[in-house]
Amino acid sequence: MLYPSDSAKVEFDKVSREFFNHFKTKVHNFSIELIYKRDTENLKIEVMTKRKIFEKFAEKNPLLKDLDDLMRFDLT
């Protein structure tokens, strides 16, 4: 099982024991093992700067881009 962060694994551990015990009983296979591995490949941490936030809003409202061109906002 891949998990994105330690906190996600903790939350999964809270419900996994009961779920997998029920699952193993249902399929009559008690030799199923779970192997946990941290999924660092898909975990992307993006720092949201003021410029990125502005660009995100400008995608939704193109007039903001025109306003930025006119006013020359300092979003550094």
C-alpha positions as CSV (number, residue, x, y, z in Angstrom):
1,M,0.0,0.0,0.0
2,L,1.3,3.4,-0.9
3,Y,0.6,6.4,1.3
4,P,1.5,10.0,0.7
5,S,2.4,11.1,4.2
6,D,2.9,9.9,7.7
7,S,-0.4,11.5,8.9
8,A,-2.2,9.7,6.1
9,K,-0.8,6.4,7.3
10,V,-1.9,7.1,10.9
11,E,-5.4,7.8,9.7
12,F,-5.4,4.7,7.5
13,D,-4.1,2.5,10.5
14,K,-7.2,3.6,12.5
15,V,-9.6,1.9,10.1
16,S,-7.4,-0.7,8.3
17,R,-7.3,-3.4,11.0
18,E,-11.0,-3.8,11.2
19,F,-11.5,-3.5,7.4
20,F,-8.8,-6.1,6.6
21,N,-9.8,-8.5,9.3
22,H,-13.4,-8.5,7.9
23,F,-12.0,-8.8,4.3
24,K,-9.7,-11.8,5.2
25,T,-12.7,-13.5,6.8
26,K,-14.9,-12.8,3.8
27,V,-12.5,-14.3,1.3
28,H,-11.3,-17.0,3.6
29,N,-7.7,-16.1,3.1
30,F,-5.8,-15.2,6.3
31,S,-2.3,-15.1,4.7
32,I,-2.8,-11.7,3.1
33,E,-0.1,-9.4,4.1
34,L,0.1,-5.6,3.8
35,I,3.3,-3.8,3.0
36,Y,3.4,-0.1,3.5
37,K,5.6,2.1,1.4
38,R,5.8,5.9,1.4
39,D,4.8,7.3,-2.0
40,T,7.3,10.2,-2.4
41,E,7.1,10.1,-6.1
42,N,3.5,11.5,-6.3
43,L,3.8,13.8,-3.3
44,K,4.4,17.3,-4.6
45,I,4.8,20.2,-2.3
46,E,4.2,23.5,-4.0
47,V,5.0,26.8,-2.4
48,M,2.2,29.3,-3.2
49,T,3.8,32.7,-3.7
50,K,1.9,35.8,-4.1
51,R,2.7,35.7,-7.8
52,K,1.4,32.1,-8.2
53,I,-1.8,33.0,-6.3
54,F,-2.3,36.1,-8.6
55,E,-1.7,34.0,-11.7
56,K,-4.3,31.4,-10.5
57,F,-6.9,34.2,-10.1
58,A,-5.9,35.7,-13.4
59,E,-6.7,32.4,-15.1
60,K,-10.2,32.7,-13.8
61,N,-10.5,36.5,-14.5
62,P,-8.4,37.7,-17.4
63,L,-9.1,41.3,-16.5
64,L,-6.7,40.9,-13.6
65,K,-3.9,40.4,-16.1
66,D,-4.8,43.6,-17.8
67,L,-4.9,45.4,-14.4
68,D,-1.5,44.0,-13.6
69,D,-0.1,45.2,-16.9
70,L,-1.5,48.7,-16.2
71,M,-0.6,49.0,-12.6
72,R,2.6,47.0,-12.5
73,F,1.9,45.2,-9.2
74,D,5.0,44.1,-7.2
75,L,4.1,40.5,-6.3
76,T,7.5,39.3,-5.3
